[in-house]
Amino acid sequence: MPEKFNTQFLTPDGPLFEGEVMSVTLPGSLGSFQILNDHSPIVSSLGIGKIVIQEEEKQETIYAVSGGFIEMNKNQLTILAERAEEKTSIDKDEARKLRDEIKSKLKNLKKGREEFEVELEVAENRLRIAEL
């Protein structure tokens, strides 16, 4: 069995997770990557996507995340996310409704689309993860 390492997952709203894990898969800004025990030191930015925390062989927790940073050093992983929520706490109908509202707003905008396009990507990510 692989050795575990300490992980702390924080958001502006408070901590989401703290404990020992086998692996963490993260949505880096340049692509997804995985952290295991004895990973070399790294600091990386996070994109929009999912974080998978594997505590035990067949026990994993999935989070929708929207940006942030991670640092791995001496078997201590710290995840600092701008926004994140656990898959089980995402209401699929609410997520679908929000996505549809943002799509509707985008259809009528000529200027200032960038902010809504990012919000649409976040909303689609939440829905995708809720439907896993």
Number of C-alpha atoms within 10 A of each C-alpha: 6 11 11 18 22 17 22 16 18 19 17 10 10 8 13 15 15 13 11 19 23 21 23 21 16 25 23 21 16 10 10 14 12 14 19 18 19 14 15 11 12 11 13 16 17 25 20 23 24 25 27 17 23 18 18 14 11 6 10 15 14 19 23 25 25 23 19 21 16 18 14 22 13 12 18 17 26 18 25 20 23 15 17 24 18 19 21 13 9 17 14 17 11 12 19 16 14 18 20 15 13 17 16 11 12 18 9 9 10 7 7 9 14 10 9 15 15 14 17 19 16 22 24 19 20 29 23 17 20 21 12 7
